Amino acid sequence: MWIIVQSCGVASDFTHVFTNAVSALDTNFSRVCRCDVERMDTKKISATHDIKMWKPCPFTRHPALLVYIVLEIFIHSVKGLNVCMSGSATSCEECLLIHPSCAWCVQEDFGQARTLNSRCDFSQNLQKRGCDVPFIENPRSGSSLLRSKPLSSKGSGVTQYDVIQIYPQKISLSLRPGDQISFEVQVRPVEDYPVDLYYLMDLSLSMKDDLDTIRNLGTKLAEEMRKLTSNFRLGFGSSVDKNISPFSYTAPKYQDNPCNGYKLFPNCVPTFGFRHLLSLTDKVDRFNEEVQKQMVSRNRDAPEGGFDAILQAAVCKEKIGWRKEAYHLLVFATDDVPHLALDGKLGGLVHPHDGQCHLNDKNEYSAADKMDYPSLALLGEKLAENNIFLIFAVTKRHYVLYKNLTALIPGTTVEILDQDSKNIIQLIVNAYNNIRSKVELSVWDHPEDLSLAFTATCQDGQPLTGLRKCADLKIGDTVSFNITVDARGCPPKGTRKSFTMRPVGFKDRLEVSVDYRCDCSCTYYTKTNSSRCNSAGTYSCGMCRCEPGYLGARCECEEGEVDHQHLSACREAEGKQVCSGRGECSCNQCLCYESEFGKIYGTFCECDDFSCARHKGILCSGHGECHCGECKCHAGYIGDNCNCSTETASCVSDDGKICSGRGSCVCGRCQCTEPGAFGDTCEKCPTCPDACGTKRECIECRLFNTGRLADNQTCQRMCKDEIITVETLKTDDSNTVQCVYKTENDCVMKFTYSEHANGQSVLTALKEPECAVAPNAMTVLLAVVGSILLMGIVLLALWKLVITIHDRREFSRFQSARSRARYEMASNPVYKQSIPSHPMETVFHMHSIKSCNGGVH
């Protein structure tokens, strides 16, 4: 990149600004390249202009630095624009608030012939105008590491209490208002980390078959979990609902047996809210024993009181037995929807939940009939406060509801539970792997006057601006987050604020303390009624703050004294109004009027802090400060009215891509550019070329546990579509996309993809791929031999038939010839009658003449 700046005066300022910018940001961007400046011989463009040129430097790798420098160049190069001198600063502290580059000159004899605001300017300008460097107040932002233990690689063992999964652990920031400072946080989920799992089960009557299934859950679950961690503990609790009307049966005959009169299941235990049955232990046989003792109960309405139980399991840390140095998993198994806050008013419970532990000596929830159900906000707060991952194990028909709840409660996930809980072990293992494959930073006690911007660098090494989460991680992978902190203002003097950052569900945290650089050191030498101010003002930081009724650089004038010959000193330009029509000229300087809308300021009262763009009636959308008619947006927001967020977390789809790769993130919302794509993250697109390919991976991992997603253990997270298996696939529906692919075994798998009106994707697939059955070798051999024998027999038969037919024809012909060869006994075929040559009359006597053959003639 080449940067060319014209104008000698501006180029000089530019050189200084560029050097200062690189120097200031070098502490935050350790890889920033430093570019040398060289003067180049060029033609003179004019008598007052020349060119300065900088060597190429790969700033594209550091966009924050590039934007900062371009902004500074713009501020310095536009004629007449000086954000420091055009501000409203009448003191050193006010000057520091205008812009991070503004400095204040404390030198007493500086700027006496100019207005008071002239002491506030860019540092290099102050030096050029004669202010010595020791007299320039220009505090800078900085950071320092207070605790930085290296990351650990293994969780269990003798060092498990010293496991470090976040670096650094404590940092101190010194922030000047309007300035930004960045620091890097690294997170590494260690392998073989201890796990505490508390199994909370809904024991309403509809869960009877599930209870029968999990009676030996402890042993089997421990076997599977010990493949993932060598330090595993298991606990157990149960819940039903509040034992008050209208949630439960309260008539006397139902007190001891709510199932009284219910023919299908006539006996059950009394209704209860939450009952803690087994504290976390590594003796899994005790889990099986407790489950064996349990019986179901019965409530009246369909929703259950599970949220009461979840909150108690989260906050009663001592009784449950949560360890600080372990992952906390809370599995809630249910087959119905939960009661939420305000539902308790139906039973006369008007007091909101206080978020405290209320387990009595019997380890039962004692406040079920005193307080309302907890709200989602309270539930999320307590789960995060105690580093608990909540896993909803729910039936398919309630999956969508609980999926929506996970978006409102950080650190939660939802899995589909079979009707009889047969898949509970695999469900828990999948949820655990899903949790361990993600790292998401959360911020606690975030000061309102600080803006935080995140950039995540996940395992692929690519920075993702606006993201604070990484997914598809393997145990031991290290991810980093660059956090930029921007101080928007100054709290009361001497205030130190702090906040905490930690990965969701981790005990590890980063403590960040913030010290605001809002004070000038020169204020320590303030003197009231100073002779330098004609005993009519307070001398501080090189200037006088006059008492009411006095004006002037040394409080030498009284209000009302106007020199009409010098009114031009109060005009911004010839022909313009005195003090822009918003003030009065007194003592050759403007006194700006007060306004009910805000503050009017400036050398000529030309600026104010209320004439900026608004969004929905809010100045600068509430995400910026109005400065002289323009919004100065806080970190993370852009636009004329600062209404456009640069945060992209809401645009990231389940596969980790921005808008699923089918659109762009604009102001925190996806704008789908791929024809046919829709959804919050453009994740739905039946007509896209890659629709079948994307859904194929879900078919492979969900139905057959094969494919790329199965290997990365991300199937449950990325494939939440409903999958219906059928024997025969219907292909006559015009609203579905027909998909066919060839499996690794050269079989053909067919499925259809459609979108329901409720927004859920539905995949209908064959139960098994269509495969050609491979022939058996022996069968083939026997078939070939048999075929040869059969063909031989057939040929022999044909040969015999032909021979027989031929013989019979020959014999027939022989017989025919033989029959023709026969003659009568009286005739001799050899004999030929003589033919006499002379006639002779002979008289034959028929009766006396005999033939030679004995016949009578």
QUIRA-V641303 format. One record per residue. N is the residue number from 0. RES is the residue in one letter. OMEGA is omega in radians with two decimals (* if undefined). Layout:
n = (N,N)
res = (RES,RES)
omega = (OMEGA,OMEGA)
This chain:
n = (0,1,2,3,4,5,6,7,8,9,10,11,12,13,14,15,16,17,18,19,20,21,22,23,24,25,26,27,28,29,30,31,32,33,34,35,36,37,38,39,40,41,42,43,44,45,46,47,48,49,50,51,52,53,54,55,56,57,58,59,60,61,62,63,64,65,66,67,68,69,70,71,72,73,74,75,76,77,78,79,80,81,82,83,84,85,86,87,88,89,90,91,92,93,94,95,96,97,98,99,100,101,102,103,104,105,106,107,108,109,110,111,112,113,114,115,116,117,118,119,120,121,122,123,124,125,126,127,128,129,130,131,132,133,134,135,136,137,138,139,140,141,142,143,144,145,146,147,148,149,150,151,152,153,154,155,156,157,158,159,160,161,162,163,164,165,166,167,168,169,170,171,172,173,174,175,176,177,178,179,180,181,182,183,184,185,186,187,188,189,190,191,192,193,194,195,196,197,198,199,200,201,202,203,204,205,206,207,208,209,210,211,212,213,214,215,216,217,218,219,220,221,222,223,224,225,226,227,228,229,230,231,232,233,234,235,236,237,238,239,240,241,242,243,244,245,246,247,248,249,250,251,252,253,254,255,256,257,258,259,260,261,262,263,264,265,266,267,268,269,270,271,272,273,274,275,276,277,278,279,280,281,282,283,284,285,286,287,288,289,290,291,292,293,294,295,296,297,298,299,300,301,302,303,304,305,306,307,308,309,310,311,312,313,314,315,316,317,318,319,320,321,322,323,324,325,326,327,328,329,330,331,332,333,334,335,336,337,338,339,340,341,342,343,344,345,346,347,348,349,350,351,352,353,354,355,356,357,358,359,360,361,362,363,364,365,366,367,368,369,370,371,372,373,374,375,376,377,378,379,380,381,382,383,384,385,386,387,388,389,390,391,392,393,394,395,396,397,398,399,400,401,402,403,404,405,406,407,408,409,410,411,412,413,414,415,416,417,418,419,420,421,422,423,424,425,426,427,428,429,430,431,432,433,434,435,436,437,438,439,440,441,442,443,444,445,446,447,448,449,450,451,452,453,454,455,456,457,458,459,460,461,462,463,464,465,466,467,468,469,470,471,472,473,474,475,476,477,478,479,480,481,482,483,484,485,486,487,488,489,490,491,492,493,494,495,496,497,498,499,500,501,502,503,504,505,506,507,508,509,510,511,512,513,514,515,516,517,518,519,520,521,522,523,524,525,526,527,528,529,530,531,532,533,534,535,536,537,538,539,540,541,542,543,544,545,546,547,548,549,550,551,552,553,554,555,556,557,558,559,560,561,562,563,564,565,566,567,568,569,570,571,572,573,574,575,576,577,578,579,580,581,582,583,584,585,586,587,588,589,590,591,592,593,594,595,596,597,598,599,600,601,602,603,604,605,606,607,608,609,610,611,612,613,614,615,616,617,618,619,620,621,622,623,624,625,626,627,628,629,630,631,632,633,634,635,636,637,638,639,640,641,642,643,644,645,646,647,648,649,650,651,652,653,654,655,656,657,658,659,660,661,662,663,664,665,666,667,668,669,670,671,672,673,674,675,676,677,678,679,680,681,682,683,684,685,686,687,688,689,690,691,692,693,694,695,696,697,698,699,700,701,702,703,704,705,706,707,708,709,710,711,712,713,714,715,716,717,718,719,720,721,722,723,724,725,726,727,728,729,730,731,732,733,734,735,736,737,738,739,740,741,742,743,744,745,746,747,748,749,750,751,752,753,754,755,756,757,758,759,760,761,762,763,764,765,766,767,768,769,770,771,772,773,774,775,776,777,778,779,780,781,782,783,784,785,786,787,788,789,790,791,792,793,794,795,796,797,798,799,800,801,802,803,804,805,806,807,808,809,810,811,812,813,814,815,816,817,818,819,820,821,822,823,824,825,826,827,828,829,830,831,832,833,834,835,836,837,838,839,840,841,842,843,844,845,846,847,848,849,850,851,852,853,854,855,856)
res = (M,W,I,I,V,Q,S,C,G,V,A,S,D,F,T,H,V,F,T,N,A,V,S,A,L,D,T,N,F,S,R,V,C,R,C,D,V,E,R,M,D,T,K,K,I,S,A,T,H,D,I,K,M,W,K,P,C,P,F,T,R,H,P,A,L,L,V,Y,I,V,L,E,I,F,I,H,S,V,K,G,L,N,V,C,M,S,G,S,A,T,S,C,E,E,C,L,L,I,H,P,S,C,A,W,C,V,Q,E,D,F,G,Q,A,R,T,L,N,S,R,C,D,F,S,Q,N,L,Q,K,R,G,C,D,V,P,F,I,E,N,P,R,S,G,S,S,L,L,R,S,K,P,L,S,S,K,G,S,G,V,T,Q,Y,D,V,I,Q,I,Y,P,Q,K,I,S,L,S,L,R,P,G,D,Q,I,S,F,E,V,Q,V,R,P,V,E,D,Y,P,V,D,L,Y,Y,L,M,D,L,S,L,S,M,K,D,D,L,D,T,I,R,N,L,G,T,K,L,A,E,E,M,R,K,L,T,S,N,F,R,L,G,F,G,S,S,V,D,K,N,I,S,P,F,S,Y,T,A,P,K,Y,Q,D,N,P,C,N,G,Y,K,L,F,P,N,C,V,P,T,F,G,F,R,H,L,L,S,L,T,D,K,V,D,R,F,N,E,E,V,Q,K,Q,M,V,S,R,N,R,D,A,P,E,G,G,F,D,A,I,L,Q,A,A,V,C,K,E,K,I,G,W,R,K,E,A,Y,H,L,L,V,F,A,T,D,D,V,P,H,L,A,L,D,G,K,L,G,G,L,V,H,P,H,D,G,Q,C,H,L,N,D,K,N,E,Y,S,A,A,D,K,M,D,Y,P,S,L,A,L,L,G,E,K,L,A,E,N,N,I,F,L,I,F,A,V,T,K,R,H,Y,V,L,Y,K,N,L,T,A,L,I,P,G,T,T,V,E,I,L,D,Q,D,S,K,N,I,I,Q,L,I,V,N,A,Y,N,N,I,R,S,K,V,E,L,S,V,W,D,H,P,E,D,L,S,L,A,F,T,A,T,C,Q,D,G,Q,P,L,T,G,L,R,K,C,A,D,L,K,I,G,D,T,V,S,F,N,I,T,V,D,A,R,G,C,P,P,K,G,T,R,K,S,F,T,M,R,P,V,G,F,K,D,R,L,E,V,S,V,D,Y,R,C,D,C,S,C,T,Y,Y,T,K,T,N,S,S,R,C,N,S,A,G,T,Y,S,C,G,M,C,R,C,E,P,G,Y,L,G,A,R,C,E,C,E,E,G,E,V,D,H,Q,H,L,S,A,C,R,E,A,E,G,K,Q,V,C,S,G,R,G,E,C,S,C,N,Q,C,L,C,Y,E,S,E,F,G,K,I,Y,G,T,F,C,E,C,D,D,F,S,C,A,R,H,K,G,I,L,C,S,G,H,G,E,C,H,C,G,E,C,K,C,H,A,G,Y,I,G,D,N,C,N,C,S,T,E,T,A,S,C,V,S,D,D,G,K,I,C,S,G,R,G,S,C,V,C,G,R,C,Q,C,T,E,P,G,A,F,G,D,T,C,E,K,C,P,T,C,P,D,A,C,G,T,K,R,E,C,I,E,C,R,L,F,N,T,G,R,L,A,D,N,Q,T,C,Q,R,M,C,K,D,E,I,I,T,V,E,T,L,K,T,D,D,S,N,T,V,Q,C,V,Y,K,T,E,N,D,C,V,M,K,F,T,Y,S,E,H,A,N,G,Q,S,V,L,T,A,L,K,E,P,E,C,A,V,A,P,N,A,M,T,V,L,L,A,V,V,G,S,I,L,L,M,G,I,V,L,L,A,L,W,K,L,V,I,T,I,H,D,R,R,E,F,S,R,F,Q,S,A,R,S,R,A,R,Y,E,M,A,S,N,P,V,Y,K,Q,S,I,P,S,H,P,M,E,T,V,F,H,M,H,S,I,K,S,C,N,G,G,V,H)
omega = (3.10,3.11,-3.12,-3.12,3.09,-3.14,-3.09,-3.09,-3.14,-3.13,3.12,3.09,-3.11,3.14,-3.10,-3.12,-3.11,-3.13,3.13,-3.12,3.13,-3.12,-3.10,-3.08,-3.10,3.13,-3.09,3.13,-3.00,-3.09,-3.13,3.12,3.10,-3.08,3.11,3.11,3.10,3.10,-3.08,3.08,-3.14,3.03,3.03,-3.14,3.05,-3.09,-3.06,-3.08,2.96,-3.06,2.93,-3.10,-3.14,3.09,3.13,3.13,-3.06,-3.11,-3.10,3.09,-3.08,-3.07,-3.13,3.11,-3.12,3.14,-3.13,-3.09,3.14,3.11,3.14,3.13,-3.11,-3.12,-3.05,-2.98,3.14,-3.05,3.07,-3.13,3.06,-3.00,-3.13,-3.08,3.13,-3.13,-3.06,-3.02,3.02,3.08,-3.12,-3.12,3.12,3.12,-3.13,-3.12,-3.05,-3.07,-3.13,-3.13,-3.10,3.12,-3.07,3.12,-3.11,-3.05,-3.00,-3.05,-3.11,3.00,-3.11,-3.10,-3.07,3.13,-3.10,-3.08,-3.06,3.09,3.13,-3.08,3.02,-3.04,-3.11,3.10,3.11,3.12,3.14,-3.11,2.98,3.12,-3.13,-3.07,-3.14,-3.10,-3.11,3.07,-3.11,-3.11,-3.12,3.09,3.12,3.14,3.10,3.11,3.13,3.07,-3.02,3.07,-3.10,-3.14,3.10,3.13,-3.11,-3.02,-3.05,-3.14,-3.07,-3.09,-3.03,3.14,3.13,-3.12,3.14,-3.14,3.10,-3.13,-0.16,-3.13,3.11,-3.09,3.12,3.14,2.99,-2.99,2.98,-3.10,-3.14,-3.12,3.12,3.06,-3.08,3.04,-3.05,3.09,3.10,3.14,3.10,3.03,-3.06,3.10,3.09,3.14,-3.13,-3.11,2.98,-3.12,3.10,-3.10,-3.13,-3.01,3.01,-3.10,2.99,-2.97,-3.10,-3.12,-3.11,-3.13,3.10,3.12,3.11,-3.08,-3.00,-3.08,3.07,-3.08,-3.01,-3.09,-3.09,-3.14,3.13,3.13,-3.13,-3.10,3.13,2.98,-3.11,3.13,3.14,-3.08,-3.02,3.08,-3.01,3.09,-3.04,3.06,-3.11,-3.13,3.02,3.13,3.11,-3.11,3.07,3.10,0.15,-3.06,-3.10,3.09,-3.03,3.11,-3.08,-3.08,3.14,-3.03,-3.13,-3.11,-3.13,-3.12,-3.12,-3.14,3.12,-2.97,-3.06,-3.13,-2.95,-3.07,3.06,-3.08,3.13,-3.12,3.11,-3.13,3.10,3.14,3.09,-2.98,-3.08,3.05,-3.09,-3.09,3.07,3.08,-3.00,3.10,3.10,3.07,3.14,-3.14,-3.14,3.13,-3.14,-3.09,-2.94,3.01,-3.13,3.07,-3.07,3.01,-2.95,-3.10,-3.08,-3.12,-3.10,-3.13,-3.07,-3.10,3.01,-3.10,-3.14,-3.12,3.13,3.11,-3.13,-2.99,3.13,-2.98,-3.08,-3.10,3.11,3.11,3.11,3.07,3.11,-3.03,-3.14,2.95,-3.12,3.11,3.09,-3.12,3.11,-3.11,-3.12,3.11,3.13,-3.08,-3.13,2.91,3.13,3.11,-3.11,3.04,-3.12,3.14,3.08,3.11,3.09,3.13,-3.06,-3.12,3.11,-3.13,-3.09,3.08,-3.12,3.11,-3.12,3.06,-3.14,-3.10,3.11,-3.12,3.07,-3.13,-3.00,-3.07,-3.10,-3.12,-3.12,-3.06,3.13,3.03,3.14,3.08,3.11,-3.13,3.13,3.14,3.12,3.14,-3.09,3.08,3.13,-3.13,-3.11,3.06,-3.08,2.99,3.13,3.11,3.05,3.03,-2.99,3.11,-2.99,-3.05,3.11,-3.07,-3.07,3.13,-3.10,3.06,3.09,3.12,-3.13,3.10,-3.11,-3.13,-3.11,3.06,3.13,3.06,-3.10,3.12,-3.11,-3.11,3.06,-3.08,-3.14,3.08,-3.13,-3.08,-3.00,-3.11,3.12,3.11,-3.11,3.13,3.12,3.13,3.11,3.11,3.11,3.13,-3.11,-3.11,-3.11,3.01,3.13,-3.14,3.02,-3.11,3.14,3.11,-3.10,3.10,-3.07,-3.08,3.08,3.03,3.13,3.08,-3.03,2.97,-3.09,3.01,-3.05,-2.98,3.12,3.07,-3.12,3.12,-3.14,-3.08,3.08,-3.11,3.05,-3.08,3.03,-3.13,3.13,3.14,2.98,3.14,-3.12,3.09,3.10,3.08,-3.11,3.13,3.04,-3.10,3.09,-3.09,-3.12,3.09,-3.07,-3.11,-3.10,3.02,3.08,-3.05,3.11,-3.11,3.00,-3.14,3.14,3.04,-3.06,3.05,3.09,3.06,-3.11,3.11,3.13,3.00,-3.11,-3.12,3.02,3.10,-3.10,3.06,-3.04,3.05,-3.06,3.11,-3.07,-3.05,3.04,-3.11,-3.10,-3.11,3.11,-3.11,3.14,-3.13,3.13,3.13,-3.09,3.08,3.10,3.13,3.13,3.13,-3.13,-3.12,3.14,-3.13,-3.13,3.04,3.02,-3.11,-3.13,2.97,-2.96,3.04,3.12,3.14,-3.13,-3.12,3.06,-3.12,3.12,3.13,-3.05,-3.11,3.02,-3.11,3.13,3.10,-3.09,3.05,-3.04,3.13,-3.10,3.08,-3.13,3.12,3.13,3.08,3.13,3.10,-3.13,3.12,3.13,-3.10,3.07,-3.13,3.09,-3.14,-3.09,3.12,3.13,3.14,3.14,3.13,3.11,3.06,-3.06,2.96,-3.02,3.11,2.98,-3.13,3.10,-3.10,-3.11,-3.04,3.03,-3.05,-3.13,-3.14,-3.12,-3.12,-3.06,-3.06,3.00,-3.11,3.14,-3.11,3.13,3.14,-3.14,3.06,-3.08,3.08,-3.10,-3.11,-3.14,3.09,-3.08,-3.12,3.14,3.12,3.13,-3.12,3.05,3.05,3.14,3.12,3.01,-2.98,3.02,3.12,3.13,3.14,3.11,3.12,3.14,3.14,3.06,-3.13,-3.07,-3.13,3.07,3.12,-3.11,-3.10,-3.12,-3.12,-3.08,3.13,-3.10,-3.14,3.07,-3.12,3.06,3.13,3.10,-3.12,-3.08,-3.13,-3.13,-3.13,-3.13,3.12,3.07,3.12,-3.11,2.96,-3.05,3.13,3.12,3.13,3.12,-3.11,3.09,-3.05,-3.11,3.12,3.14,-3.06,-3.11,3.14,-3.12,-3.07,3.14,3.14,-3.09,-3.08,-3.12,-3.14,-3.14,-3.12,3.11,-3.12,3.11,3.08,-3.10,-3.04,-3.10,-3.06,-3.01,3.13,3.10,3.06,-3.05,-3.07,3.12,3.13,-3.08,3.10,-3.14,-3.06,-3.08,-3.12,-3.02,-3.05,-3.14,-3.14,3.04,-3.14,3.13,3.13,-3.11,3.08,-3.13,-3.07,3.08,-3.07,-3.07,3.14,-3.09,-3.11,-3.14,3.07,-3.13,-3.11,3.12,3.05,-3.11,-3.10,3.14,-3.12,-3.13,3.02,-3.13,3.11,-3.11,3.04,3.09,-3.09,3.13,3.11,3.10,-3.12,3.13,3.09,-3.12,3.08,-3.12,3.08,3.09,-3.01,3.02,3.12,-3.14,3.07,3.09,-3.06,3.01,-3.07,3.14,-3.11,3.09,-3.06,-3.14,3.12,3.12,-3.13,3.13,3.13,3.14,3.13,3.13,3.12,3.13,3.12,-3.14,3.12,3.11,3.12,3.13,3.13,3.09,3.13,3.10,3.13,3.12,3.13,3.14,3.13,-3.13,3.13,-3.13,-3.13,-3.14,3.09,3.13,3.14,3.10,3.12,3.10,3.13,3.12,-3.14,-3.13,3.14,3.11,-3.11,3.13,3.08,-3.12,-3.09,-3.10,-3.09,3.08,-3.09,-3.14,-3.10,3.04,-3.13,-3.14,3.14,-3.13,3.09,3.07,3.11,3.12,-3.12,-3.13,-3.14,3.10,3.06,-2.98,-3.05,-3.09,-3.10,3.09,3.12,-3.13,-3.14,-3.14,-3.11,3.12,3.12,*)
